[in-house]
Amino acid sequence: MKPASCNLCQSDRTSLLFTKESVNIVKCLNCGLIYAHPQPSEEHLDAVYKEGYFNGSCHSDYLMEKKLYLHRFQQRLKEINFFKTKGRLLDVGCAVGYFLETARQAGWEVSGVEVSDFAAEYARKAGIEVFTGKLEEAEYPDQHFDVVTLWHVLEHMKDPSGCLQETHRVLNKDGLLAVEVPNMASKKSRKSGKEWDQIKPKEHLFYFTPDVLRRMVEKTGFRVVKISALPKGTDIGDKLDQMGLAKVKKRLIKLFPFTPWIKETLLSLKRMAGEDDIILLYALKM
């Protein structure tokens, strides 16, 4: 089956990198964007993001690990405040609303978009305004938000360029875009190939390098002001889950506030070692 045209440059010239879970991972020969082919149907994606995606049945327990996520999002909000302070903030792919809770407590007027019915309803119970569906379906007014965030969301979308174009429309003049995605050019990715833990072809549909992400963001009308590669996390939680020691992880989380301090120390060591699992990008609307 011939791959669909590239979401970034519309070329249909690709090379096969590898196959995983019966899905080909191909690379555009024109611009370098990497993507899954064939891509899953909308019905499949709807089935993925049910309650089990967030409560530990399929992945790490997003609900149980709230304290750790809040700590991480506090760090991201500090970075956003360097560019913008207060105003309207939209989190696309807001999940159960942890980042929006953090931003609201800091004085932002917050809204979210989330495709998962379960997650959107969970966030609403915390008093957060969430639209269930895609950003393009929400029909927000032009130039409505001061900041739009996409934390580990763009790789899940069937049309990332389209999402960025809609983000550009709903952002105010000089509005801030924040994006975080897995780094396909990372040391772990290059070493592990298709065994890299971020290769999830029925969930992660697109794979970005810093250069490709920059070009997609710039093509949709933004000026990149900061881009960096960072470690994804400590990996301790994942390793404990793999060893069947989820109860140990729960006890570690209960040690909060010591756990975030330990995590930040380990992340600092990973940064010093040059680990580069994720791309973090900030851009301003032009």
PyMOL commands that set and color helices and strands:
alter all, ss='L'
color gray80, all
select helices_A, chain A and resi 42-48+51-53+66-83+98-105+117-124+135-138+154-156+160-170+187-195+210-219+236-242+246-254+258-272
alter helices_A, ss='H'
color red, helices_A
select strands_A, chain A and resi 14-20+23-28+34-37+88-92+109-114+130-132+145-151+171-182+206-207+222-230+278-285
alter strands_A, ss='S'
color yellow, strands_A
deselect
rebuild
show_as cartoon
